[in-house]
């Protein structure tokens, strides 16, 4: 089963499921160049992208270009399968290429720390093996630079907007004429799963990216997941004021997490990370419906990166 939403004559959102409960949104762009923004996991092209193309009288082999918002497995994990079918090119930012090409590096950077921080190192290698089943290493033909304008024809011109925070190399694609921003995981609300926290691996620069997004004239905000927020329904395409409000609430949530961890570090400077996290989560849970893992004491469905990133940030501030 697949889902698609053609909200613009030249743009179709493709919803794709992965793993036990994951869901990601991809975007099909129809200029003179047939392009995909992100490709999901390893089985996404066959299960979800190909059926949408078939309904439009097209085929996976016709895809000419993949544009990745970043290199994570649920965004670039299907690149290799699309390339095998179509011989298309893959473009992403320079910071993301290494992790997209090397799955072990990606796991080590983004997912292994969770196991170390929660004293579950003995489970890490089994988790790595299972996780790697969801993606294949991606080829990268071109490394995009901030400010480039990508002309796909038929009026589709995408500005490359650097928006680090979720990852260092996260980028948005901005179709200025239509006011459409394809934001990937650059604006993450509260979490992509109920009960979790946002995956902000670099909180010290995340708000700067939100400031940049807010300065753009956006009519349609195209997210990559059904993010929860403080007051808005979790639709992944947000129109007009709703999109602007989502960016504002994403900032509010980021500041809530940051302030809670800053206060925790100030009050418990000698506490290890898990102790500080427990203190911060007490405050965070007053505003966000976080569900904790009973064994680890941290969010059961993700978000450790935001806590740990802020903990490191404020420990450095204290010279610790």
C-alpha positions as CSV (number, residue, x, y, z in Angstrom):
1,X,0.0,0.0,0.0
2,X,1.3,3.5,-0.9
3,X,0.0,7.0,-0.4
4,X,0.6,10.0,-2.5
5,X,-0.6,13.6,-2.5
6,X,-0.3,15.8,-5.6
7,X,-0.6,19.3,-4.0
8,X,1.0,21.1,-7.0
9,X,0.9,20.3,-10.7
10,X,4.6,19.5,-10.6
11,X,5.0,18.2,-7.1
12,X,3.7,14.9,-5.6
13,X,4.4,13.8,-2.0
14,X,5.0,10.1,-1.7
15,X,4.5,8.5,1.8
16,X,6.6,5.5,2.6
17,X,6.7,3.1,5.6
18,X,9.8,1.5,7.0
19,X,10.8,-0.7,10.0
20,X,8.3,-1.4,12.8
21,X,6.7,2.1,12.9
22,X,8.7,4.5,10.7
23,X,7.2,6.7,8.0
24,X,9.0,9.2,5.7
25,X,7.8,11.6,3.0
26,X,9.5,11.9,-0.4
27,X,8.8,14.4,-3.1
28,X,8.6,13.8,-6.9
29,X,9.3,16.9,-9.0
30,X,8.3,17.0,-12.6
31,X,10.3,19.6,-14.5
32,X,12.1,18.8,-17.7
33,X,14.1,16.7,-15.3
34,X,12.2,14.1,-13.4
35,X,13.7,14.3,-9.8
36,X,13.2,12.8,-6.4
37,X,13.8,14.7,-3.2
38,X,15.0,11.8,-1.0
39,X,14.4,8.1,-1.6
40,X,13.6,6.5,1.8
41,X,15.0,3.1,2.8
42,X,16.3,0.3,0.6
43,X,12.9,-1.1,-0.3
44,X,11.1,2.2,-0.7
45,X,11.7,2.6,-4.5
46,X,10.0,-0.7,-5.3
47,X,7.3,-0.6,-2.7
48,X,6.3,3.1,-2.8
49,X,8.0,5.2,-5.5
50,X,7.5,2.8,-8.5
51,X,3.7,2.5,-7.9
52,X,3.2,6.3,-7.9
53,X,5.2,6.6,-11.1
54,X,3.2,3.8,-12.7
55,X,0.0,5.6,-12.0
56,X,1.3,8.6,-13.9
57,X,2.4,6.4,-16.8
58,X,6.0,6.6,-15.9
59,X,8.7,4.3,-14.7
60,X,11.5,4.2,-12.1
61,X,14.0,4.1,-14.9
62,X,12.9,7.6,-16.0
63,X,14.1,9.3,-12.8
64,X,17.0,11.5,-13.8
65,X,18.1,13.1,-10.5
66,X,18.0,12.4,-6.7
67,X,18.3,15.4,-4.4
68,X,19.0,14.5,-0.8
69,X,18.2,16.8,2.1
70,X,20.7,14.8,4.1
71,X,22.3,11.4,4.2
72,X,20.4,9.5,6.8
73,X,19.3,5.9,6.0
74,X,15.6,6.8,5.8
75,X,16.3,9.6,3.3
76,X,19.2,8.2,1.2
77,X,18.9,4.5,1.9
78,X,17.0,3.9,-1.4
79,X,19.4,5.9,-3.6
80,X,21.3,2.9,-4.8
81,X,18.2,1.1,-5.9
82,X,16.9,4.1,-7.9
83,X,20.4,4.6,-9.5
84,X,20.5,0.9,-10.4
85,X,17.1,1.2,-12.2
86,X,17.6,4.6,-13.9
87,X,21.4,5.5,-13.9
88,X,20.4,8.8,-12.5
89,X,22.7,11.1,-10.5
90,X,22.7,11.8,-6.8
91,X,23.3,15.2,-5.4
92,X,23.7,16.2,-1.7
93,X,25.7,18.5,0.4
94,X,29.4,17.8,1.0
95,X,29.0,17.2,4.7
96,X,26.5,14.4,4.1
97,X,28.3,12.4,1.4
98,X,30.6,10.4,3.7
99,X,27.8,9.1,6.0
100,X,25.6,8.3,3.0
101,X,28.4,6.3,1.4
102,X,29.5,4.5,4.6
103,X,26.7,3.0,6.7
104,X,29.0,2.0,9.5
105,X,30.2,5.6,9.8
106,X,26.6,6.8,9.8
107,X,25.7,4.4,12.6
108,X,28.7,5.4,14.6
109,X,28.0,9.1,14.3
110,X,24.3,9.1,15.0
111,X,23.1,5.9,16.6
112,X,25.9,4.2,18.4
113,X,26.2,7.0,21.1
114,X,22.7,6.1,22.3
115,X,23.9,2.7,23.3
116,X,26.9,4.0,25.1
117,X,25.1,6.7,26.9
118,X,22.4,4.4,28.2
119,X,24.8,1.6,29.2
120,X,23.6,-0.8,26.5
121,X,26.9,-1.1,24.6
122,X,26.5,-4.9,24.6
123,X,23.4,-4.5,22.3
124,X,25.0,-2.1,19.8
125,X,26.5,-4.5,17.3
126,X,23.3,-6.6,16.9
127,X,21.4,-3.3,16.5
128,X,23.9,-2.1,13.9
129,X,23.4,-5.3,11.8
130,X,19.6,-5.0,12.0
131,X,19.7,-1.3,11.2
132,X,22.0,-1.8,8.1
133,X,19.3,-4.0,6.5
134,X,17.3,-0.8,5.9
135,X,19.7,1.0,3.6
136,X,22.4,0.6,1.0
137,X,25.5,2.8,0.6
138,X,24.7,5.7,-1.7
139,X,26.7,6.9,-4.7
140,X,27.2,10.7,-4.7
141,X,27.9,12.4,-8.0
142,X,27.8,16.0,-7.0
143,X,28.3,17.8,-3.7
144,X,26.0,20.8,-3.5
145,X,27.1,24.2,-2.2
146,X,25.0,26.8,-0.3
147,X,23.4,29.3,-2.6
148,X,23.4,27.2,-5.7
149,X,20.2,27.3,-7.9
150,X,19.3,24.0,-9.5
151,X,17.3,24.5,-12.7
152,X,15.1,21.4,-13.4
153,X,13.2,23.0,-16.3
154,X,9.6,24.0,-16.7
155,X,10.1,26.7,-14.2
156,X,11.4,24.5,-11.4
157,X,14.3,26.3,-9.9
158,X,15.5,25.2,-6.5
159,X,17.7,27.2,-4.2
160,X,20.1,25.2,-2.0
161,X,19.6,26.5,1.6
162,X,22.0,25.2,4.3
163,X,20.1,24.4,7.5
164,X,22.4,22.5,9.8
165,X,21.1,21.3,13.2
166,X,19.6,17.9,12.6
167,X,22.9,17.0,10.9
168,X,25.8,19.3,10.0
169,X,25.1,19.1,6.3
170,X,21.3,19.2,6.2
171,X,19.9,21.4,3.4
172,X,16.5,22.6,2.2
173,X,15.4,23.1,-1.4
174,X,13.5,26.3,-1.9
175,X,11.4,26.9,-5.0
176,X,11.2,30.6,-4.6
177,X,8.7,31.3,-7.4
178,X,6.1,29.0,-5.8
179,X,7.1,29.6,-2.2
180,X,7.6,25.9,-1.6
181,X,10.3,24.7,0.9
182,X,11.3,21.1,1.0
183,X,12.8,21.0,4.5
184,X,13.8,17.4,5.1
185,X,14.5,17.1,8.8
186,X,15.7,20.6,9.2
187,X,12.5,21.7,11.0
188,X,11.6,18.9,13.4
189,X,8.9,20.1,15.7
190,X,8.7,17.9,18.8
191,X,9.3,14.5,17.3
192,X,8.5,12.3,14.4
193,X,7.0,9.8,16.8
194,X,4.5,10.4,19.7
195,X,6.3,10.3,23.0
196,X,9.8,11.1,21.6
197,X,11.9,14.2,21.4
198,X,13.3,15.9,18.3
199,X,16.5,14.5,16.7
200,X,18.6,17.7,17.0
201,X,22.2,16.4,16.9
202,X,23.6,19.9,16.8
203,X,21.4,22.2,18.9
204,X,24.0,24.9,19.1
205,X,23.3,25.8,15.4
206,X,19.7,24.5,15.0
207,X,18.0,27.8,15.9
208,X,20.1,29.8,13.5
209,X,18.7,27.5,10.7
210,X,15.2,28.2,12.0
211,X,15.9,31.9,11.8
212,X,17.0,31.5,8.2
213,X,13.9,29.5,7.3
214,X,11.6,32.1,8.8
215,X,13.1,34.8,6.6
216,X,12.0,32.9,3.5
217,X,8.6,33.6,1.8
218,X,7.1,30.2,2.3
219,X,3.6,29.3,1.2
220,X,4.0,25.5,1.5
221,X,6.3,23.8,4.0
222,X,7.1,20.2,2.9
223,X,8.3,18.1,5.9
224,X,9.8,14.6,5.8
225,X,7.8,13.2,8.7
226,X,4.5,13.7,10.5
227,X,6.1,15.8,13.2
228,X,4.2,16.5,16.4
229,X,4.3,20.0,17.8
230,X,2.7,22.0,20.6
231,X,-0.6,22.8,19.0
232,X,-0.8,21.8,15.4
233,X,-2.0,18.5,13.8
234,X,0.8,16.4,12.4
235,X,0.2,16.9,8.7
236,X,3.5,16.8,6.8
237,X,2.6,19.4,4.2
238,X,1.7,22.7,5.9
239,X,0.2,25.6,4.1
240,X,0.4,29.3,4.8
241,X,0.3,30.4,8.4
242,X,0.3,26.9,9.6
243,X,3.8,26.4,8.2
244,X,5.0,29.6,9.8
245,X,3.5,28.5,13.1
246,X,5.2,25.1,12.9
247,X,8.6,26.8,12.5
248,X,7.9,29.0,15.6
249,X,6.8,26.0,17.7
250,X,9.9,24.1,16.6
251,X,12.0,26.9,18.0
252,X,9.9,27.0,21.2
253,X,10.4,23.2,21.7
254,X,14.2,23.5,21.0
255,X,14.5,26.3,23.6
256,X,12.5,24.3,26.1
257,X,14.9,21.4,25.8
258,X,17.9,23.7,25.9
259,X,16.8,25.6,29.0
260,X,15.8,22.4,30.8
261,X,19.3,20.9,30.3
262,X,21.1,24.2,31.1
263,X,19.3,24.3,34.4
264,X,20.0,20.6,35.0
265,X,23.7,21.1,34.4
266,X,23.8,24.2,36.6
267,X,22.0,22.4,39.5
268,X,23.9,19.1,39.0
269,X,27.3,19.9,37.5
270,X,28.9,16.7,38.9
271,X,26.1,14.4,37.7
272,X,26.8,12.1,34.7
273,X,24.7,12.6,31.5
274,X,21.8,10.3,32.6
275,X,21.4,12.1,35.9
276,X,21.3,15.5,34.1
277,X,18.9,14.1,31.5
278,X,16.5,12.8,34.2
279,X,16.5,16.2,35.8
280,X,15.9,18.0,32.4
281,X,13.2,15.5,31.4
282,X,11.2,16.3,34.6
283,X,10.9,19.9,33.3
284,X,10.4,19.0,29.7
285,X,7.5,16.6,30.5
286,X,5.5,19.6,31.8
287,X,5.1,20.8,28.2
288,X,5.7,17.7,26.0
289,X,4.1,14.3,26.3
290,X,7.4,12.3,26.5
291,X,7.2,8.6,27.1
292,X,10.3,7.2,28.9
293,X,11.9,3.8,28.6
294,X,11.6,2.2,32.0
295,X,15.1,0.6,31.7
296,X,17.1,3.6,30.5
297,X,15.0,6.6,31.8
298,X,15.3,8.4,28.5
299,X,12.7,8.9,25.7
300,X,11.5,5.5,24.4
301,X,11.1,6.7,20.9
302,X,14.1,8.8,20.1
303,X,15.5,12.3,20.9
304,X,18.5,11.4,23.0
305,X,20.6,13.5,20.5
306,X,18.9,16.7,21.6
307,X,19.5,16.0,25.3
308,X,23.1,14.9,24.8
309,X,23.9,17.8,22.4
310,X,22.7,20.3,24.9
311,X,24.4,18.5,27.8
312,X,27.8,18.7,26.0
313,X,27.1,22.3,25.1
314,X,26.5,23.5,28.7
315,X,29.2,21.3,30.2
316,X,31.7,23.0,27.8
317,X,30.3,26.4,28.9
318,X,31.2,25.4,32.5
319,X,34.7,24.3,31.4
320,X,33.8,20.7,32.3
